[in-house]
């Protein structure tokens, strides 16, 4: 498994650790002129859960791969936090904000993988 796919897997585990829901992995590798190779999109039900998911992703990725995010934006209101891992951008939303921006629809030509919720 290449480094980017390992990174996506560690991100997914970090999300699941804090009960993040509706995980979608968008494979953008077959689309020209994208800012990254993968989007990982998920949601938490409150600002505190969104922040807990972000912290869990940071911890999992750093512990398992040694990789740190280049940038994290949106922590101040925790409605939509974007984490930039260069080849992978993670979007952690609150449900209503996710529905409004509907990134899955914007990237409908990407290969989308929906990960079942762990409950």
MOZIJO-V136295 format. One record per backbone hydrogen bond with DSSP energy under -0.5 kcal/mol. CO is the residue of the C=O (numbers start at 0). NH is the residue of the N-H. If there is no record, write none. Layout:
BEGIN
co:CO nh:NH
co:CO nh:NH
END
This chain:
BEGIN
co:1 nh:5
co:2 nh:6
co:3 nh:7
co:4 nh:8
co:5 nh:9
co:6 nh:10
co:7 nh:11
co:8 nh:12
co:9 nh:13
co:10 nh:14
co:11 nh:15
co:12 nh:16
co:13 nh:17
co:14 nh:17
co:14 nh:19
co:15 nh:18
co:20 nh:42
co:22 nh:114
co:23 nh:25
co:23 nh:40
co:24 nh:26
co:24 nh:112
co:25 nh:27
co:25 nh:38
co:26 nh:110
co:27 nh:30
co:30 nh:33
co:36 nh:27
co:36 nh:28
co:37 nh:88
co:38 nh:25
co:38 nh:40
co:39 nh:90
co:40 nh:23
co:41 nh:92
co:42 nh:20
co:43 nh:94
co:45 nh:49
co:46 nh:50
co:47 nh:51
co:48 nh:52
co:49 nh:53
co:50 nh:54
co:51 nh:55
co:52 nh:56
co:53 nh:57
co:54 nh:58
co:55 nh:59
co:56 nh:60
co:57 nh:61
co:58 nh:62
co:59 nh:63
co:60 nh:64
co:60 nh:65
co:60 nh:66
co:61 nh:65
co:70 nh:83
co:72 nh:81
co:73 nh:76
co:73 nh:77
co:78 nh:93
co:79 nh:81
co:80 nh:91
co:81 nh:72
co:82 nh:84
co:82 nh:89
co:83 nh:69
co:83 nh:70
co:84 nh:86
co:86 nh:36
co:86 nh:37
co:87 nh:84
co:88 nh:39
co:89 nh:82
co:89 nh:91
co:90 nh:41
co:90 nh:92
co:91 nh:80
co:92 nh:43
co:93 nh:96
co:93 nh:97
co:94 nh:98
co:95 nh:99
co:96 nh:100
co:97 nh:101
co:101 nh:104
co:101 nh:105
co:102 nh:106
co:104 nh:107
co:106 nh:109
co:109 nh:111
co:110 nh:26
co:111 nh:113
co:112 nh:24
co:112 nh:114
co:113 nh:115
co:114 nh:22
co:116 nh:118
END
